[in-house]
Amino acid sequence: MVKRIRVAVVAALGVATLVAGPVTTASAGTTKADPAVTDVSVTPNPVEVKGAETVKVTFTAETSGDASAVTGWIKPSLGVETEFRLARSDDLGSGKARWKYTKDVNRQFAAGKWTFRAVTANTAPKSADFTVKQVFETDFDDIAATPSTVDEGGRITLSGVLRQNGANGWAPLANARVHLAFRPLGGSYDRLPGSVETNGQGRFWLRAKAFRTGHWRAEYDGSSTTLGARSETDRVDVRGAVRHSRIVDFGAGPDPVDQGDRIGVGGRLQVDTGHGWQGHRGRKVFILFRADGESRWNDVATDRTDAQGRFGVDVTATRSGDWRAEFDGADGVEGASSVADHVTVRKPAPEPERGDSRITRFNASPEPGRYGRYLRFGGTLQVRDDDGWEGYGAKVGLYFKPKGSHKWQYVKTVRAAESGRVLTRARTYGSGYWKFVFKGDDDFYGDSSASDYVRVVRR
């Protein structure tokens, strides 16, 4: 009985083994996963398109489950979706793979946010955002620097138009800041201070002073959406500055004068320095004479100006007429002509018996004198008669001799009062000696005062 039970148990166990065996084997196998996109990416991101260049953009997807194909799409925020197939590029093992697609992105792509999504089989897509940044090229047009020739220090204007090559082609770029640069001949470009903004039509006008011959151009530094640009150049020739000159304090005298006597002719040549009129040193000045009744001016003498621009000559009086001084000009300085001064020349009367004369108490003040300011001159003209010395009213000449010179220069003529008192004034531009001269007349011989030295200073 016991033996029979054992056999039955063993048999039962055998049946159980036969039934359970296949179930255990089936549960030990692996269930195959469905294909899926596990990750997507875009390189580079952001995509920056500069000007007319093309950027290669790679769209990457990673899959699992032995995917056999991957489809991708890209789409801007507003616009049409573009479809493409990704190519398998790398086997990552265990049914995983990497897929790629490369696309050329140019300036036709809308700037802004885009979306890339990829899918395999009928699984849910995986997506990633990327940004397209358009940096448009720019260029200048209609560049012109005017005038093409200008005096040194004169103003020039550089004008033109700034444009950008946007998604719809070339168009004016408004409200862009443009700078001015200059290159002298043989030099390099330097940017000048200041800038302007283009108007609604992209136009601009840049102004500057020109001091050297050279080339001018406009420069734009660009922005987050536009590239910088440098314009073509335009040349401007600069002439040496032409300064004005003038002859002042010109005079000839005394007037009238006896034939055969000496006439002093002189004045002062000045040049405009930009900081005021200054004496023009070392320049040749011509003294011209035109006799009464004639139309032609004749050169009589020449003299060179001193440090203060003064010139003067003594000539013999022969005929009545006009005197004038002329400066022919020099490099960078235009010429000048003085006003005319008439002197009447008389035929001398038979020499009568004449009395003596003298000029006393001559004085020039203040001392020292100030450059370009007036000096005051005083003295007394006296003549001797039977009762002694008394004041005499007649014409008296004022003369000046610059320091270091041996030549007296005629300045002006003044008439003494009946008391003999002589008072006048004249501008001074340099240190030197001053005196009064009475040329004499039918009744009295001429005489000169003592000279008075005045030092002139600049303050």
VEXDREN-2710 file (C-alpha; in Angstrom, 1 decimal):
% VEXDREN-2710
k/r/px/py/pz
1/MET/0.0/0.0/0.0
2/VAL/2.8/2.3/0.9
3/LYS/4.7/1.5/-2.3
4/ARG/1.7/2.2/-4.4
5/ILE/1.3/5.6/-2.8
6/ARG/4.9/6.5/-3.5
7/VAL/4.5/5.6/-7.2
8/ALA/1.5/7.8/-7.3
9/VAL/3.3/10.7/-5.8
10/VAL/6.2/10.3/-8.2
11/ALA/3.8/10.1/-11.1
12/ALA/2.0/13.2/-10.0
13/LEU/5.2/15.1/-9.7
14/GLY/6.2/14.0/-13.2
15/VAL/3.0/15.3/-14.6
16/ALA/3.5/18.6/-12.8
17/THR/7.0/18.9/-14.2
18/LEU/5.8/18.3/-17.7
19/VAL/3.1/21.0/-17.4
20/ALA/5.2/23.7/-15.6
21/GLY/8.3/23.3/-17.8
22/PRO/7.2/25.2/-20.9
23/VAL/5.7/28.1/-18.8
24/THR/9.1/28.7/-17.1
25/THR/11.0/28.7/-20.3
26/ALA/8.6/31.2/-21.9
27/SER/8.8/33.6/-18.9
28/ALA/12.6/33.6/-19.1
29/GLY/12.6/35.2/-22.7
30/THR/12.8/39.1/-23.6
31/THR/9.9/41.1/-24.9
32/LYS/11.0/43.4/-27.9
33/ALA/10.6/47.2/-27.2
34/ASP/8.8/49.4/-29.8
35/PRO/11.0/51.9/-31.7
36/ALA/11.0/55.5/-30.3
37/VAL/12.9/58.8/-30.6
38/THR/14.6/59.4/-27.3
39/ASP/16.4/62.8/-27.9
40/VAL/16.7/65.5/-30.5
41/SER/19.2/68.4/-30.8
42/VAL/20.2/71.2/-33.2
43/THR/23.8/72.3/-33.9
44/PRO/24.6/75.2/-33.8
45/ASN/22.0/76.8/-31.7
46/PRO/21.4/79.7/-32.1
47/VAL/22.0/79.7/-35.9
48/GLU/23.6/83.1/-36.8
49/VAL/23.5/83.9/-40.5
50/LYS/25.9/86.8/-41.3
51/GLY/25.2/88.6/-44.5
52/ALA/25.1/86.4/-47.6
53/GLU/26.9/83.5/-46.0
54/THR/25.3/80.0/-45.6
55/VAL/25.4/78.2/-42.3
56/LYS/25.3/74.4/-42.2
57/VAL/22.9/73.2/-39.5
58/THR/22.8/69.6/-38.2
59/PHE/19.5/68.2/-36.9
60/THR/20.2/65.1/-34.7
61/ALA/17.8/62.4/-33.3
62/GLU/18.6/59.4/-31.1
63/THR/16.4/56.3/-31.2
64/SER/15.8/53.0/-29.4
65/GLY/14.1/49.8/-30.3
66/ASP/15.9/49.2/-33.6
67/ALA/14.2/52.1/-35.4
68/SER/14.4/51.6/-39.1
69/ALA/13.7/55.2/-40.2
70/VAL/13.4/58.7/-38.7
71/THR/11.4/61.6/-40.2
72/GLY/12.0/65.2/-39.2
73/TRP/10.3/68.5/-39.5
74/ILE/11.3/72.1/-39.0
75/LYS/8.9/75.0/-38.6
76/PRO/9.2/78.7/-37.9
77/SER/6.8/80.4/-35.4
78/LEU/4.8/81.6/-38.3
79/GLY/5.1/79.7/-41.5
80/VAL/5.1/76.4/-43.3
81/GLU/6.6/73.2/-41.9
82/THR/9.4/71.5/-43.9
83/GLU/9.8/67.7/-43.8
84/PHE/12.9/65.6/-44.4
85/ARG/14.4/62.2/-43.7
86/LEU/17.3/61.8/-41.3
87/ALA/20.1/59.4/-42.1
88/ARG/21.5/56.8/-39.7
89/SER/25.0/58.0/-38.7
90/ASP/26.0/56.0/-35.5
91/ASP/25.0/52.6/-33.9
92/LEU/24.9/53.1/-30.2
93/GLY/24.3/49.4/-29.3
94/SER/21.3/47.7/-27.7
95/GLY/19.0/48.8/-30.6
96/LYS/19.9/52.4/-30.1
97/ALA/21.1/54.7/-33.0
98/ARG/21.9/58.2/-33.9
99/TRP/20.4/59.9/-37.0
100/LYS/21.4/63.1/-38.7
101/TYR/20.2/65.6/-41.3
102/THR/22.3/68.6/-42.5
103/LYS/20.6/71.7/-44.0
104/ASP/22.0/74.9/-45.4
105/VAL/20.4/77.9/-43.7
106/ASN/20.8/81.3/-45.4
107/ARG/19.3/84.8/-45.2
108/GLN/16.0/83.5/-46.7
109/PHE/15.2/81.9/-43.4
110/ALA/13.0/84.0/-41.1
111/ALA/14.7/85.2/-38.0
112/GLY/13.2/84.1/-34.7
113/LYS/12.1/80.9/-33.0
114/TRP/11.9/77.6/-34.9
115/THR/10.9/74.1/-33.8
116/PHE/12.6/70.8/-34.8
117/ARG/10.7/67.5/-34.2
118/ALA/11.5/64.0/-35.2
119/VAL/9.5/60.7/-35.1
120/THR/10.0/57.0/-35.9
121/ALA/7.2/54.6/-36.8
122/ASN/4.0/55.5/-35.1
123/THR/5.4/56.7/-31.8
124/ALA/5.1/60.1/-30.2
125/PRO/7.5/62.8/-31.7
126/LYS/10.3/64.4/-29.8
127/SER/10.9/68.1/-30.3
128/ALA/13.4/70.9/-29.6
129/ASP/13.4/74.7/-30.2
130/PHE/16.2/76.6/-31.9
131/THR/16.7/80.2/-32.9
132/VAL/17.7/81.7/-36.3
133/LYS/19.4/85.0/-36.0
134/GLN/19.8/87.1/-39.2
135/VAL/22.7/89.6/-39.3
136/PHE/22.2/91.4/-42.6
137/GLU/25.1/92.8/-44.7
138/THR/25.3/96.5/-45.2
139/ASP/27.0/98.8/-47.7
140/PHE/27.4/102.4/-48.6
141/ASP/26.3/104.1/-51.8
142/ASP/26.5/107.5/-53.5
143/ILE/29.6/108.5/-51.4
144/ALA/30.9/112.0/-52.3
145/ALA/33.1/114.5/-50.5
146/THR/32.5/118.1/-51.5
147/PRO/34.1/120.4/-52.4
148/SER/36.9/118.4/-54.1
149/THR/39.3/121.3/-53.4
150/VAL/39.3/123.5/-50.3
151/ASP/41.5/126.0/-48.6
152/GLU/43.3/124.8/-45.5
153/GLY/40.9/124.9/-42.6
154/GLY/37.8/125.0/-44.9
155/ARG/34.8/122.7/-44.3
156/ILE/34.0/119.6/-46.3
157/THR/30.9/117.5/-46.4
158/LEU/30.9/113.7/-46.9
159/SER/27.5/112.4/-47.9
160/GLY/26.0/109.1/-48.9
161/VAL/23.4/106.4/-48.3
162/LEU/23.7/103.4/-46.0
163/ARG/21.7/100.2/-47.1
164/GLN/21.1/96.7/-45.8
165/ASN/20.6/93.5/-47.7
166/GLY/17.5/92.2/-45.8
167/ALA/15.2/89.3/-46.5
168/ASN/13.6/91.3/-49.3
169/GLY/16.8/92.6/-50.8
170/TRP/18.6/95.9/-50.6
171/ALA/16.9/98.7/-48.8
172/PRO/17.9/102.0/-47.0
173/LEU/18.9/101.5/-43.3
174/ALA/17.4/104.3/-41.2
175/ASN/18.5/105.6/-37.8
176/ALA/22.0/104.0/-38.0
177/ARG/25.0/105.8/-36.6
178/VAL/27.7/106.6/-39.1
179/HIS/31.2/107.9/-38.4
180/LEU/33.7/109.8/-40.4
181/ALA/37.3/108.7/-41.0
182/PHE/40.2/110.4/-42.8
183/ARG/43.5/109.2/-44.3
184/PRO/46.2/111.7/-45.3
185/LEU/48.3/110.9/-48.3
186/GLY/50.8/108.2/-47.3
187/GLY/49.1/107.7/-43.9
188/SER/46.4/105.5/-42.4
189/TYR/42.8/106.0/-41.5
190/ASP/41.8/107.7/-38.2
191/ARG/38.3/108.1/-37.1
192/LEU/37.3/111.7/-36.3
193/PRO/35.2/112.7/-33.3
194/GLY/31.4/112.9/-33.7
195/SER/28.9/111.0/-35.7
196/VAL/25.4/111.3/-37.3
197/GLU/22.4/109.1/-37.7
198/THR/20.9/108.2/-41.1
199/ASN/17.5/109.7/-42.0
200/GLY/14.5/107.7/-43.1
201/GLN/16.0/107.2/-46.5
202/GLY/19.3/106.0/-45.1
203/ARG/21.0/109.3/-46.1
204/PHE/23.6/111.1/-44.0
205/TRP/25.9/114.2/-44.1
206/LEU/29.1/114.3/-42.1
207/ARG/31.0/117.6/-41.9
208/ALA/34.6/118.4/-40.8
209/LYS/37.4/120.9/-41.3
210/ALA/40.1/119.8/-43.8
211/PHE/43.7/120.6/-43.0
212/ARG/45.6/118.1/-45.3
213/THR/45.0/116.5/-48.7
214/GLY/43.7/113.0/-48.3
215/HIS/40.9/110.5/-48.5
216/TRP/37.6/110.6/-46.6
217/ARG/35.2/107.6/-45.9
218/ALA/32.2/106.7/-43.9
219/GLU/32.2/103.9/-41.3
220/TYR/29.3/101.9/-39.8
221/ASP/30.0/99.6/-36.8
222/GLY/27.0/97.4/-37.2
223/SER/24.4/96.2/-34.7
224/SER/22.9/93.0/-33.4
225/THR/21.1/92.6/-36.7
226/THR/23.5/94.2/-39.2
227/LEU/27.1/93.9/-40.1
228/GLY/29.5/96.8/-40.1
229/ALA/30.7/98.5/-43.3
230/ARG/33.3/100.8/-44.7
231/SER/32.5/103.1/-47.6
232/GLU/34.5/103.8/-50.7
233/THR/36.8/106.8/-50.3
234/ASP/36.7/110.2/-51.9
235/ARG/39.7/112.5/-52.1
236/VAL/39.8/116.2/-51.2
237/ASP/42.8/118.4/-52.1
238/VAL/43.7/121.1/-49.6
239/ARG/45.3/124.3/-50.7
240/GLY/47.6/126.2/-48.4
241/ALA/45.7/128.8/-46.5
242/VAL/45.7/132.2/-48.3
243/ARG/45.9/134.9/-45.6
244/HIS/44.8/138.5/-46.2
245/SER/47.2/141.4/-46.0
246/ARG/46.8/145.1/-45.8
247/ILE/48.8/148.4/-45.7
248/VAL/47.9/150.8/-42.9
249/ASP/49.2/154.1/-41.6
250/PHE/50.4/155.0/-45.1
251/GLY/51.4/158.6/-45.8
252/ALA/53.6/160.9/-47.8
253/GLY/54.8/164.2/-46.6
254/PRO/55.3/166.9/-45.8
255/ASP/52.6/168.5/-47.9
256/PRO/53.1/170.9/-49.5
257/VAL/56.8/170.6/-50.2
258/ASP/59.4/172.6/-52.1
259/GLN/60.7/171.1/-55.3
260/GLY/64.0/169.5/-54.6
261/ASP/63.2/168.8/-50.9
262/ARG/62.9/165.3/-49.5
263/ILE/59.6/163.5/-49.1
264/GLY/59.1/160.8/-46.5
265/VAL/56.8/157.9/-47.8
266/GLY/56.0/155.0/-45.5
267/GLY/53.4/152.8/-43.8
268/ARG/53.0/149.4/-42.3
269/LEU/52.3/146.0/-43.9
270/GLN/50.1/143.7/-41.8
271/VAL/48.9/140.1/-42.3
272/ASP/45.8/138.4/-40.8
273/THR/47.1/135.6/-38.6
274/GLY/43.7/134.4/-37.5
275/HIS/44.5/135.9/-34.0
276/GLY/44.5/139.5/-35.2
277/TRP/46.5/141.7/-37.6
278/GLN/50.3/141.5/-37.1
279/GLY/53.2/143.1/-38.8
280/HIS/54.5/141.1/-41.8
281/ARG/58.3/141.0/-41.5
282/GLY/60.9/141.0/-44.2
283/ARG/58.6/141.6/-47.2
284/LYS/59.4/143.8/-50.2
285/VAL/57.1/146.8/-50.6
286/PHE/57.1/148.9/-53.8
287/ILE/56.6/152.7/-53.6
288/LEU/54.7/154.1/-56.7
289/PHE/54.2/157.6/-57.9
290/ARG/51.7/159.1/-60.4
291/ALA/52.2/162.7/-61.4
292/ASP/49.2/165.0/-61.7
293/GLY/47.5/164.7/-65.1
294/GLU/48.9/161.2/-65.8
295/SER/47.3/157.8/-65.6
296/ARG/50.3/155.6/-65.2
297/TRP/51.9/154.6/-61.9
298/ASN/55.7/154.3/-61.8
299/ASP/57.9/152.4/-59.5
300/VAL/60.1/154.9/-57.6
301/ALA/61.6/152.9/-54.7
302/THR/61.4/149.7/-52.7
303/ASP/61.9/148.9/-49.0
304/ARG/61.7/145.8/-46.9
305/THR/59.5/145.7/-43.8
306/ASP/61.0/145.5/-40.3
307/ALA/59.9/143.2/-37.5
308/GLN/56.7/145.3/-37.0
309/GLY/56.0/145.4/-40.7
310/ARG/57.0/149.1/-41.1
311/PHE/58.6/150.4/-44.3
312/GLY/59.6/153.8/-45.5
313/VAL/61.8/155.7/-48.0
314/ASP/62.9/159.3/-48.5
315/VAL/62.6/160.6/-52.1
316/THR/63.3/163.9/-53.8
317/ALA/60.2/166.0/-54.6
318/THR/60.0/166.8/-58.3
319/ARG/56.4/167.0/-59.3
320/SER/53.0/167.1/-57.6
321/GLY/51.1/163.9/-57.6
322/ASP/49.9/160.8/-55.8
323/TRP/51.9/158.3/-53.8
324/ARG/51.0/154.7/-53.2
325/ALA/52.6/151.5/-51.7
326/GLU/52.1/148.0/-53.0
327/PHE/52.8/144.4/-51.7
328/ASP/52.8/141.7/-54.4
329/GLY/52.0/138.9/-52.0
330/ALA/53.9/135.8/-51.1
331/ASP/53.3/132.1/-50.6
332/GLY/50.0/131.8/-48.7
333/VAL/49.6/135.6/-48.4
334/GLU/47.7/137.7/-50.9
335/GLY/48.9/141.1/-52.1
336/ALA/47.8/144.5/-50.9
337/SER/47.8/148.1/-51.9
338/SER/47.6/151.2/-49.8
339/VAL/45.4/154.2/-50.3
340/ALA/46.9/157.0/-52.4
341/ASP/48.2/160.2/-50.7
342/HIS/48.7/163.4/-52.7
343/VAL/51.6/165.8/-52.2
344/THR/51.8/169.2/-53.8
345/VAL/55.3/170.2/-54.9
346/ARG/56.0/174.0/-55.1
347/LYS/58.7/175.7/-57.0
348/PRO/60.9/177.3/-54.4
349/ALA/60.8/181.1/-54.2
350/PRO/64.0/183.1/-54.2
351/GLU/65.7/182.5/-50.9
352/PRO/64.7/185.3/-48.6
353/GLU/66.5/186.2/-45.4
354/ARG/64.9/183.9/-42.8
355/GLY/64.9/183.6/-39.1
356/ASP/65.8/180.6/-36.9
357/SER/63.3/178.1/-35.5
358/ARG/63.4/175.4/-32.9
359/ILE/61.2/172.7/-31.4
360/THR/61.4/172.5/-27.6
361/ARG/60.0/170.3/-24.8
362/PHE/59.4/167.4/-27.1
363/ASN/58.0/164.3/-25.3
364/ALA/56.5/160.9/-26.2
365/SER/54.4/159.1/-23.6
366/PRO/53.5/156.9/-21.9
367/GLU/56.7/154.9/-21.3
368/PRO/56.8/152.1/-21.8
369/GLY/54.2/152.0/-24.6
370/ARG/51.9/149.1/-25.3
371/TYR/52.0/147.2/-28.6
372/GLY/49.3/148.5/-30.9
373/ARG/48.2/151.3/-28.6
374/TYR/48.5/155.1/-29.1
375/LEU/51.4/157.2/-28.0
376/ARG/50.9/160.9/-27.2
377/PHE/53.4/163.4/-28.6
378/GLY/53.9/167.0/-27.5
379/GLY/56.3/169.9/-28.1
380/THR/56.5/173.6/-28.9
381/LEU/57.5/175.2/-32.2
382/GLN/59.2/178.5/-31.7
383/VAL/60.8/181.1/-34.0
384/ARG/63.2/183.9/-33.3
385/ASP/62.4/187.5/-34.1
386/ASP/63.6/190.8/-32.9
387/ASP/62.0/190.3/-29.5
388/GLY/63.4/186.8/-28.9
389/TRP/61.7/183.3/-29.1
390/GLU/57.9/183.1/-29.6
391/GLY/55.4/180.4/-30.6
392/TYR/54.7/179.8/-34.2
393/GLY/51.8/178.1/-36.0
394/ALA/53.0/175.9/-38.9
395/LYS/53.0/172.3/-40.1
396/VAL/55.2/169.9/-38.2
397/GLY/56.1/166.3/-39.3
398/LEU/56.2/163.3/-36.9
399/TYR/59.1/160.9/-37.6
400/PHE/60.0/157.5/-36.2
401/LYS/63.3/155.5/-36.3
402/PRO/62.9/151.8/-35.2
403/LYS/65.4/150.5/-32.7
404/GLY/68.5/149.2/-34.5
405/SER/67.7/151.2/-37.7
406/HIS/69.5/154.2/-39.1
407/LYS/66.6/155.5/-41.1
408/TRP/63.9/157.9/-40.0
409/GLN/60.4/157.1/-41.3
410/TYR/57.8/159.7/-41.9
411/VAL/54.6/159.1/-39.9
412/LYS/52.2/162.0/-40.2
413/THR/51.9/165.8/-40.4
414/VAL/50.2/168.0/-37.7
415/ARG/49.8/171.8/-37.5
416/ALA/51.1/173.6/-34.5
417/ALA/48.7/176.0/-32.8
418/GLU/49.3/179.8/-33.0
419/SER/51.0/179.4/-29.6
420/GLY/53.4/177.0/-31.2
421/ARG/52.0/174.1/-29.1
422/VAL/52.1/170.8/-31.1
423/LEU/50.0/167.8/-29.9
424/THR/49.2/164.6/-31.7
425/ARG/49.1/160.8/-31.3
426/ALA/50.0/157.7/-33.3
427/ARG/49.9/153.9/-32.8
428/THR/53.2/152.2/-31.9
429/TYR/54.2/148.7/-32.8
430/GLY/57.8/148.6/-31.8
431/SER/60.5/150.3/-29.7
432/GLY/62.3/153.2/-31.2
433/TYR/63.0/156.9/-31.4
434/TRP/60.4/159.7/-32.1
435/LYS/60.9/163.4/-33.1
436/PHE/59.1/166.4/-34.6
437/VAL/60.5/168.1/-37.7
438/PHE/59.7/171.6/-39.0
439/LYS/60.8/171.8/-42.6
440/GLY/60.8/175.6/-42.6
441/ASP/59.0/178.1/-44.7
442/ASP/59.6/181.5/-46.5
443/ASP/60.3/183.2/-43.2
444/PHE/62.1/180.7/-41.0
445/TYR/64.5/177.9/-41.4
446/GLY/63.5/174.4/-40.4
447/ASP/64.6/172.5/-37.3
448/SER/64.1/169.2/-35.5
449/SER/63.3/168.4/-32.0
450/ALA/65.4/166.2/-29.8
451/SER/64.5/162.6/-30.2
452/ASP/62.7/160.6/-27.5
453/TYR/63.1/156.8/-27.1
454/VAL/60.0/154.7/-26.1
455/ARG/60.2/151.1/-25.3
456/VAL/57.2/149.1/-26.5
457/VAL/56.0/146.0/-24.6
458/ARG/53.3/143.4/-25.2
459/ARG/50.9/142.8/-22.3
END
